[in-house]
């Protein structure tokens, strides 16, 4: 289920207009790509969604799971990178209590909660782009 949860977060970010998630087609240079596991391509800005170790053990009585996911962003300027990370945070954190949960395969993404109150700076990558990260706890449960 963790792979589906990663894709669900990428789609939520895409639907909120934070970036573009389209694993089948190249992302135009003027758009912010959302990728799974790590940054791809040569875009100066980007969002990467991946799994994060730890989390609450699955609930065997209800079949609920609580995967942890990580959202990393990069940009050429530190304040622009923080703005992009906050856009991602708002799209994910404030989604709770909004429209119906997102169905992903045979699962619902019920809740998404940021673990940190602020993004953590990762410094600069090899190309000098600034990177920031925030971790999230999800609550997902089966449709059946």
C-alpha positions in Angstrom: 0.0 0.0 0.0 2.9 2.4 0.6 3.5 2.8 -3.1 -0.2 3.8 -3.6 0.1 6.3 -0.7 3.1 7.9 -2.4 1.2 8.2 -5.7 -1.9 9.6 -3.8 0.2 12.4 -2.3 1.7 13.2 -5.7 -1.8 13.4 -7.1 -3.1 15.6 -4.3 -0.2 18.0 -4.9 -0.9 17.9 -8.6 -4.7 18.5 -8.1 -3.9 21.5 -5.8 -1.8 23.1 -8.6 1.5 22.9 -6.6 3.2 21.0 -9.4 2.7 18.6 -12.2 2.5 14.8 -11.7 2.5 13.0 -15.0 4.7 9.8 -15.0 3.8 9.1 -18.6 4.9 12.4 -20.2 7.8 14.9 -20.0 7.0 17.9 -17.8 7.5 21.3 -19.6 10.5 23.3 -18.4 8.2 26.1 -17.0 6.3 23.7 -14.7 7.3 22.2 -11.4 7.6 18.4 -11.7 6.4 16.1 -8.9 8.4 12.8 -8.9 8.3 9.6 -6.9 11.3 8.7 -4.7 13.8 11.3 -5.9 14.2 14.3 -8.2 14.3 13.7 -11.9 15.2 15.7 -14.9 17.0 19.0 -15.1 14.3 21.3 -13.8 15.5 24.0 -11.4 12.5 23.5 -9.2 11.0 20.2 -8.1 9.0 18.2 -5.6 9.9 14.6 -4.7 7.6 12.3 -2.6 9.0 9.2 -1.0 8.5 6.8 1.9 9.9 7.5 5.3 10.8 4.9 7.9 8.9 4.5 11.1 5.3 5.2 11.9 2.5 3.6 13.8 2.0 -0.1 13.4 -1.0 -1.2 11.3 -4.2 -1.7 13.2 -5.0 -5.4 12.7 -8.6 -5.0 14.0 -9.6 -2.4 11.5 -7.0 -3.0 8.7 -5.9 0.6 8.9 -2.3 1.5 8.1 -0.3 4.6 9.0 2.6 5.0 6.5 5.0 7.9 6.8 5.9 9.8 3.7 8.4 12.6 3.0 8.0 15.6 0.7 11.3 17.2 -0.5 11.4 20.4 -2.6 14.2 22.2 -4.4 14.5 25.7 -5.9 17.2 28.1 -6.9 16.6 30.5 -4.1 16.0 29.6 -0.4 12.9 31.7 0.1 11.4 30.4 -3.1 12.1 26.9 -1.9 10.4 27.6 1.4 7.4 29.0 -0.5 7.2 25.9 -2.6 7.4 23.7 0.5 4.7 25.7 2.3 2.4 25.4 -0.8 2.9 21.6 -0.6 2.2 21.6 3.1 -1.0 23.6 2.7 -2.2 21.3 0.0 -1.6 18.2 2.2 -2.2 19.4 5.7 -5.4 21.5 5.1 -6.9 18.8 2.9 -8.0 17.0 6.1 -11.7 17.7 6.7 -12.2 18.9 3.2 -13.9 17.0 0.4 -14.2 13.2 0.6 -11.0 11.2 1.1 -9.1 10.2 -2.0 -9.6 6.6 -3.1 -6.3 4.9 -4.1 -6.8 1.4 -5.5 -8.6 -0.4 -2.7 -7.7 2.2 0.0 -8.9 5.6 1.3 -6.4 8.2 2.2 -8.2 9.3 5.4 -5.9 11.8 7.0 -2.6 13.5 6.4 -0.7 15.2 9.2 2.7 16.9 9.1 5.1 15.5 11.7 7.2 18.7 11.9 5.8 22.2 12.4 8.4 23.6 9.9 10.3 22.4 6.9 13.9 21.2 7.6 16.6 22.7 5.4 18.8 20.2 3.6 21.2 22.7 2.2 22.2 22.9 -1.4 22.5 20.1 -3.9 25.4 19.7 -6.4 23.8 22.2 -8.7 23.4 24.8 -6.0 19.7 24.4 -5.6 18.2 24.8 -2.1 16.4 21.7 -0.7 13.8 21.5 2.1 12.0 18.5 3.6 8.9 17.7 5.7 7.6 14.4 6.9 4.0 13.3 7.0 1.9 10.6 8.8 -1.0 9.2 6.8 -4.0 7.3 8.0 -5.3 5.0 5.3 -8.0 2.3 5.4 -9.4 -0.3 3.1 -12.5 0.5 1.0 -14.2 -2.8 2.0 
